[in-house]
Protein backbone atom coordinates (compact mmCIF):
# COMPACT_ATOMS: atom_id res chain seq x y z
CA UNK A 1 0.00 0.00 0.00
CA UNK A 2 1.16 3.30 -0.86
CA UNK A 3 0.78 5.96 1.61
CA UNK A 4 -0.62 9.19 0.38
CA UNK A 5 1.14 12.29 1.35
CA UNK A 6 -1.13 14.60 3.18
CA UNK A 7 -0.98 18.23 2.30
CA UNK A 8 0.64 20.37 4.94
CA UNK A 9 -1.74 22.36 7.14
CA UNK A 10 -1.09 26.08 6.79
CA UNK A 11 0.18 27.70 9.93
CA UNK A 12 -2.07 30.32 11.50
CA UNK A 13 0.66 32.04 13.52
CA UNK A 14 1.23 34.79 10.95
CA UNK A 15 -2.48 35.43 10.58
CA UNK A 16 -3.01 35.52 14.32
CA UNK A 17 -0.21 38.03 14.79
CA UNK A 18 -1.61 40.23 12.01
CA UNK A 19 -5.12 40.08 13.49
CA UNK A 20 -3.82 41.00 16.94
CA UNK A 21 -1.81 43.87 15.46
CA UNK A 22 -4.84 45.26 13.62
CA UNK A 23 -6.96 44.89 16.76
CA UNK A 24 -4.40 46.81 18.79
CA UNK A 25 -4.25 49.58 16.19
CA UNK A 26 -8.05 49.91 16.32
CA UNK A 27 -8.05 49.86 20.13
CA UNK A 28 -5.35 52.53 20.41
CA UNK A 29 -7.09 54.63 17.77
CA UNK A 30 -10.27 54.56 19.87
CA UNK A 31 -8.39 55.42 23.05
CA UNK A 32 -6.62 58.33 21.36
CA UNK A 33 -9.96 59.55 20.01
CA UNK A 34 -11.46 59.54 23.50
CA UNK A 35 -8.40 61.27 24.96
CA UNK A 36 -8.64 64.00 22.31
CA UNK A 37 -12.12 64.95 23.58
CA UNK A 38 -11.17 64.79 27.26
CA UNK A 39 -9.66 68.34 27.51
CA UNK A 40 -12.76 69.77 25.81
CA UNK A 41 -14.98 67.98 28.30
CA UNK A 42 -12.95 69.39 31.19
CA UNK A 43 -13.22 72.93 29.78
CA UNK A 44 -16.98 72.55 29.30
CA UNK A 45 -17.32 71.28 32.86
CA UNK A 46 -15.30 74.24 34.21
CA UNK A 47 -17.49 76.65 32.24
CA UNK A 48 -20.68 75.04 33.56
CA UNK A 49 -19.43 75.19 37.14
CA UNK A 50 -18.41 78.84 36.66
CA UNK A 51 -21.79 79.78 35.20
CA UNK A 52 -23.67 78.01 37.98
CA UNK A 53 -21.63 79.74 40.65
CA UNK A 54 -21.95 83.11 38.90
CA UNK A 55 -25.74 82.72 38.70
CA UNK A 56 -25.96 81.79 42.37
CA UNK A 57 -23.77 84.71 43.48
CA UNK A 58 -25.68 87.17 41.27
CA UNK A 59 -28.99 85.98 42.73
CA UNK A 60 -27.62 86.37 46.25
CA UNK A 61 -26.41 89.89 45.53
CA UNK A 62 -29.76 90.89 43.99
CA UNK A 63 -31.62 89.48 47.00
CA UNK A 64 -29.24 91.34 49.32
CA UNK A 65 -30.00 94.62 47.52
CA UNK A 66 -33.75 93.94 47.69
CA UNK A 67 -33.56 92.95 51.37
CA UNK A 68 -31.55 95.98 52.40
CA UNK A 69 -33.43 98.46 50.21
CA UNK A 70 -35.04 101.37 51.94
CA UNK A 71 -38.74 102.19 51.58
CA UNK A 72 -38.13 104.48 48.61
CA UNK A 73 -35.99 101.86 46.89
CA UNK A 74 -33.35 104.53 46.38
CA UNK A 75 -30.47 102.08 45.85
CA UNK A 76 -32.35 100.12 43.18
CA UNK A 77 -33.38 103.35 41.43
CA UNK A 78 -29.74 104.52 41.47
CA UNK A 79 -28.65 101.23 39.89
CA UNK A 80 -31.36 101.57 37.24
CA UNK A 81 -30.06 105.06 36.38
CA UNK A 82 -26.45 103.91 35.89
CA UNK A 83 -25.31 104.06 32.27
CA UNK A 84 -21.71 103.17 33.19
CA UNK A 85 -21.12 100.10 35.37
CA UNK A 86 -19.73 100.42 38.85
CA UNK A 87 -16.19 99.30 39.60
CA UNK A 88 -15.87 95.52 40.04
CA UNK A 89 -15.91 94.23 43.62
CA UNK A 90 -14.62 90.73 44.40
CA UNK A 91 -17.02 88.35 46.09
CA UNK A 92 -15.80 87.35 49.56
CA UNK A 93 -17.06 83.79 48.91
CA UNK A 94 -15.06 83.46 45.70
CA UNK A 95 -12.31 86.04 45.08
CA UNK A 96 -11.93 84.81 41.49
CA UNK A 97 -15.31 86.41 40.66
CA UNK A 98 -16.35 90.05 40.93
CA UNK A 99 -19.69 91.85 40.63
CA UNK A 100 -20.79 95.18 39.21
CA UNK A 101 -24.09 97.03 38.99
CA UNK A 102 -25.48 98.79 35.95
CA UNK A 103 -28.76 99.92 34.42
CA UNK A 104 -27.61 98.99 30.91
CA UNK A 105 -26.78 95.53 29.62
CA UNK A 106 -23.06 94.99 29.13
CA UNK A 107 -23.64 91.82 27.12
CA UNK A 108 -26.00 93.55 24.67
CA UNK A 109 -25.71 97.35 25.03
CA UNK A 110 -27.88 98.14 21.97
CA UNK A 111 -31.53 98.38 22.98
CA UNK A 112 -33.63 96.32 20.55
CA UNK A 113 -37.35 97.12 20.85
CA UNK A 114 -38.44 93.47 20.65
CA UNK A 115 -35.87 92.11 23.10
CA UNK A 116 -36.55 92.78 26.82
CA UNK A 117 -33.13 91.46 27.90
CA UNK A 118 -31.34 94.60 26.75
CA UNK A 119 -33.81 97.20 28.04
CA UNK A 120 -32.26 100.26 29.58
CA UNK A 121 -33.19 101.40 33.06
CA UNK A 122 -33.37 97.90 34.58
CA UNK A 123 -31.15 97.10 37.55
CA UNK A 124 -28.54 94.45 36.76
CA UNK A 125 -25.92 92.50 38.67
CA UNK A 126 -23.05 91.62 36.37
CA UNK A 127 -20.71 88.81 37.43
CA UNK A 128 -17.30 88.61 35.80
CA UNK A 129 -13.87 87.21 36.46
CA UNK A 130 -11.83 89.31 38.88
CA UNK A 131 -8.92 91.18 37.28
CA UNK A 132 -6.41 89.42 39.53
CA UNK A 133 -7.75 86.01 38.47
CA UNK A 134 -8.24 86.44 34.72
CA UNK A 135 -7.26 89.82 33.30
CA UNK A 136 -9.79 91.31 30.92
CA UNK A 137 -12.78 90.77 33.21
CA UNK A 138 -14.82 88.56 30.90
CA UNK A 139 -18.50 88.65 31.86
CA UNK A 140 -19.90 85.34 33.00
CA UNK A 141 -23.44 86.25 33.96
CA UNK A 142 -25.82 89.18 33.92
CA UNK A 143 -28.94 89.17 36.11
CA UNK A 144 -31.79 91.64 35.77
CA UNK A 145 -33.68 92.35 38.94
CA UNK A 146 -36.58 94.61 39.81
CA UNK A 147 -37.85 96.23 42.92
C-alpha positions in Angstrom: 0.0 0.0 0.0 1.2 3.3 -0.9 0.8 6.0 1.6 -0.6 9.2 0.4 1.1 12.3 1.4 -1.1 14.6 3.2 -1.0 18.2 2.3 0.6 20.4 4.9 -1.7 22.4 7.1 -1.1 26.1 6.8 0.2 27.7 9.9 -2.1 30.3 11.5 0.7 32.0 13.5 1.2 34.8 11.0 -2.5 35.4 10.6 -3.0 35.5 14.3 -0.2 38.0 14.8 -1.6 40.2 12.0 -5.1 40.1 13.5 -3.8 41.0 16.9 -1.8 43.9 15.5 -4.8 45.3 13.6 -7.0 44.9 16.8 -4.4 46.8 18.8 -4.2 49.6 16.2 -8.1 49.9 16.3 -8.1 49.9 20.1 -5.4 52.5 20.4 -7.1 54.6 17.8 -10.3 54.6 19.9 -8.4 55.4 23.1 -6.6 58.3 21.4 -10.0 59.6 20.0 -11.5 59.5 23.5 -8.4 61.3 25.0 -8.6 64.0 22.3 -12.1 65.0 23.6 -11.2 64.8 27.3 -9.7 68.3 27.5 -12.8 69.8 25.8 -15.0 68.0 28.3 -13.0 69.4 31.2 -13.2 72.9 29.8 -17.0 72.6 29.3 -17.3 71.3 32.9 -15.3 74.2 34.2 -17.5 76.6 32.2 -20.7 75.0 33.6 -19.4 75.2 37.1 -18.4 78.8 36.7 -21.8 79.8 35.2 -23.7 78.0 38.0 -21.6 79.7 40.7 -21.9 83.1 38.9 -25.7 82.7 38.7 -26.0 81.8 42.4 -23.8 84.7 43.5 -25.7 87.2 41.3 -29.0 86.0 42.7 -27.6 86.4 46.3 -26.4 89.9 45.5 -29.8 90.9 44.0 -31.6 89.5 47.0 -29.2 91.3 49.3 -30.0 94.6 47.5 -33.8 93.9 47.7 -33.6 92.9 51.4 -31.6 96.0 52.4 -33.4 98.5 50.2 -35.0 101.4 51.9 -38.7 102.2 51.6 -38.1 104.5 48.6 -36.0 101.9 46.9 -33.4 104.5 46.4 -30.5 102.1 45.8 -32.3 100.1 43.2 -33.4 103.4 41.4 -29.7 104.5 41.5 -28.6 101.2 39.9 -31.4 101.6 37.2 -30.1 105.1 36.4 -26.4 103.9 35.9 -25.3 104.1 32.3 -21.7 103.2 33.2 -21.1 100.1 35.4 -19.7 100.4 38.9 -16.2 99.3 39.6 -15.9 95.5 40.0 -15.9 94.2 43.6 -14.6 90.7 44.4 -17.0 88.3 46.1 -15.8 87.3 49.6 -17.1 83.8 48.9 -15.1 83.5 45.7 -12.3 86.0 45.1 -11.9 84.8 41.5 -15.3 86.4 40.7 -16.4 90.0 40.9 -19.7 91.8 40.6 -20.8 95.2 39.2 -24.1 97.0 39.0 -25.5 98.8 35.9 -28.8 99.9 34.4 -27.6 99.0 30.9 -26.8 95.5 29.6 -23.1 95.0 29.1 -23.6 91.8 27.1 -26.0 93.6 24.7 -25.7 97.3 25.0 -27.9 98.1 22.0 -31.5 98.4 23.0 -33.6 96.3 20.6 -37.4 97.1 20.9 -38.4 93.5 20.7 -35.9 92.1 23.1 -36.6 92.8 26.8 -33.1 91.5 27.9 -31.3 94.6 26.8 -33.8 97.2 28.0 -32.3 100.3 29.6 -33.2 101.4 33.1 -33.4 97.9 34.6 -31.1 97.1 37.5 -28.5 94.4 36.8 -25.9 92.5 38.7 -23.0 91.6 36.4 -20.7 88.8 37.4 -17.3 88.6 35.8 -13.9 87.2 36.5 -11.8 89.3 38.9 -8.9 91.2 37.3 -6.4 89.4 39.5 -7.7 86.0 38.5 -8.2 86.4 34.7 -7.3 89.8 33.3 -9.8 91.3 30.9 -12.8 90.8 33.2 -14.8 88.6 30.9 -18.5 88.7 31.9 -19.9 85.3 33.0 -23.4 86.3 34.0 -25.8 89.2 33.9 -28.9 89.2 36.1 -31.8 91.6 35.8 -33.7 92.4 38.9 -36.6 94.6 39.8 -37.8 96.2 42.9 
